[in-house]
Amino acid sequence: MKSLVKKANSFISFDLPLEKAHITTQFANIHQRLQVQSPEWSTTATRQKLISEYWYTYVIGHFGSVFALPALLIIIISGGFTHLPRYLAGFMVAGLISFLVLYLAVYRHYFTAFYLPQLETIKEEYERKVIEQVEKCRQAQLSNFALTLVFYVYDKVSGGNMLQCNDHYAGLLTQLFGVDQGSLKKNLELILGKRKELSARKQTEIRNRFEEAYAFFESLQFPQGVLILKELASKFQH
């Protein structure tokens, strides 16, 4: 009961739309729901949705509660339906003046001074969290070259020996790993192509990528994969 009274007071005083926790929850819920319907949905579009909700849900709902509903009750209690045109004209004038005062003193002021700045902050926080999550996933993922090495091992173990150095197979690996097709093709050229003279820096980088792949197969307790990699690694030793 206390919770309902608190929410009612918050609504009447027009505090609810300005609460950061409320805006944050709204932003996340609306954005996630609309992204399911339209994967390309942006945070800017969600921001615009919330701005529309402020004016067309909260402002209209608040004004209706503090003026229109009491006005209707007065008409009913006073039996004003018999003189409705007279009452209606008076209430329309009073309503117009009341809305203008509330618009200037409350709705517009609160929107520009409180609601919009908070919404911009919440939008930026949401975008930053998404970027941080993507970065965590990238850090946890093997490098492009190590991913190619892993697939090379499985291709050898399966006995398929189907892996080739061309756009088609690079595209297939892109579908599988979700990384750049061009870099995957270059990796295939290094692994499957003729032995090349590599700079000291490139050799160090390749050794590090092999270490990633070794660690992966060791964690998987798959020694055969490590042996296949070591055989391939000899190609890059000078």
N, C-alpha and C positions, 0 to 999 in steps of 0.2 A: 504493500500500500504506500509506504514511504517513498519507494522507488518511483511509483506512478505519479505521486504528488510532485516529486523532485523534477521528473521529466516534464510535467505539465507547467511547472513554474519556469523551467528552462526554456520551454517553447514560447510561453507568453512573453518572457523578458527578452526573447530572441537571442539567447545565449547558445543554444544547441548548434545552429549552423556554423558557429564560429569556433567551436571546440576542436582543437587540433586532432585529438584521438578520433573524433567522429569523422572529420574530413579524411584522415588517413585511411580509416576503415572503408569509407565510401569509395575513395580513389582506387584502392587495391581491389575491392569487390567488383566495381564497374569495369575496371581495366581488364581483369582476368576473365570476366564473363564475356566481354565484347571481343577479346582476343580469341576466344574459343570459336565464336561465330565468324570472325574475320581476322586471320592470323597476322595481317599487315597493319592491324589497328595500332595507332601510336599513342604515346602518353600525351601529346598535344591535343589529340582528339578527345581523350578522356578528360583533360583539363576543361575543354569547351563544354563537355557534357555536364560537368559539375557546376560550371558557371550558369548554364541553362537551368539546372536544378535549383540553384540558389534563388534565381528570379521567379521561375514559374512554379516551383513547389513550395519553397520556404516563405518567400515574400507574399505570394498570393494566399497561401495557407494561413500565414500569420495575420494578414490584414482581414481575411475572412473571419478569423476567430475573434479578433479584438474589436471589429466594427460590424461586419455584415451579420454575424450570428446574433449579437446583442440587439441589433436593430430589428431583426426579424422577430425576436422574442418580445420586444416592446410592442410591435405591431399586433402580435397575437394576444398579448395580455390586455392591451388597451382596446381590443376589438376594432383595430384600425382598418380591417379589411373592408369595412363599409365606406370608409373615406380614403381608400387606397391611393388614388391619384394625388390627393393633398399630402399625404404622408410620404409618398414616393418621391415627389419633387423635393421635399425638405431633406429627406435622407440622401438623395443623390448629391445635393449641394454639400451637405455635411460630409458625405463620403469622399467627395472630390477634394475638399479642403483637408480632411484628415489624412488621406493618402499622400497628398502633396507634402504635408508637414512630416509624416513618417518617412517618406521617400528621402527628403532632404536631411532630416535630423538623424534617421536611423538606417534605413536600407542602403542608401547610396554611400553614406559615410562609413558604415560598417564594412561594406563591400570593398571600397578602395583602401581603407586604413587597416582592416584586419583580415577579411576573408581572402582576398586576392593574394596578399603577401604570403599568407600561410599556405595557400594552394600552390603557389610557385615553389615554396620551400619543400613541400611534400612531394611535388612532382620531381624535383631535382634529387631528393633523397631516394625516391623509388628508382629512378634511372641509375643512380650510383650503386644501389644494392644489386640491381640486375647486372651491371657491368662487373661488380666485384664477384658475383656468382659465376659469371662466364669466365673470369680470370682464374678463379679457383679450379674450374673444370679444365681449363687449358693447362694449368700447372700440373694437374693430376694426370693429364693425358700424355702418352708417349710422344716424342717428337715425330715429325713426318717421316724422317729417314728410318727411325726405329720401328714405326708402324709398317713401313714397307718391308723391313727385314723380317718382322714377325709373319707377315703374309707370305713372304718368300719361303720361310721355313715350313709353314703349313702346306704350301704348294708342293714342296719337295717330299714331305712326309706322306702326303696323300698319294704320291706317285703320279699326279696329274701332269706336272711339268708344263702347265698351260700358260704360265706367266710370260708375257712378252713386253717388249719396250715399244709401245705405241700409244696413240691417243685413246684407243678403245679401252685398253686395260687400265690406263691412267684414270679414265672416266669411271670405270667400274670401282676402282679403289677410292675414288672421290665419293661415290655413292655409299661405300662401306664405312669410310672413316670421316667423311665430312670435312676434308681439308683441300687445299688448293691443288687443282689438277696439274698445273704446270710444274709445281715442285715435285709432285709424285712422279711425273714423267722423267724429270731429271734424276730422281732417285733410282728409277728403273734403269736408266742409261748407265749409271754408275755400277749398279749391281749386275746387270745382265750384259752390258756392253763390253767392249775391249778394254783392257787395262790402260789407264791413263796416268800421265805424270801429274801429280797433285802437289800443291804447295804444302809447306809444313803446317800452316794453319788449317788447311782443309783436311790434312791427315789427322790432326789432333781432333778436329770436330767429328770426323767419321769414327775414330776410336771411341769417343764419348758416346756416340749414338749406338755403337755396338755394345758398350757397357750397359746401356739402358735395356737393350734387347736381351743381353745375358741375364740381367737381374730379373727381367720379366719371366723368362723360362725357368730360372732357378726358383722363383717364388711359386711357379706353377708345378715345380718338381718334375720337369720334363727335360732330362739330360740330353736326349737325342737332339732337341732343338739347339742346345748349347753347342753340341758337336758340329752340327750343320753350319752354325754361325761361324765357328772357329775355322772351319774349312773355307768358308767364303772370305773371312777376314784376311786370310793369307794373300788374297788377290790385291789387297791394299797395302801390303807391307813391302817396303823397298830395302 
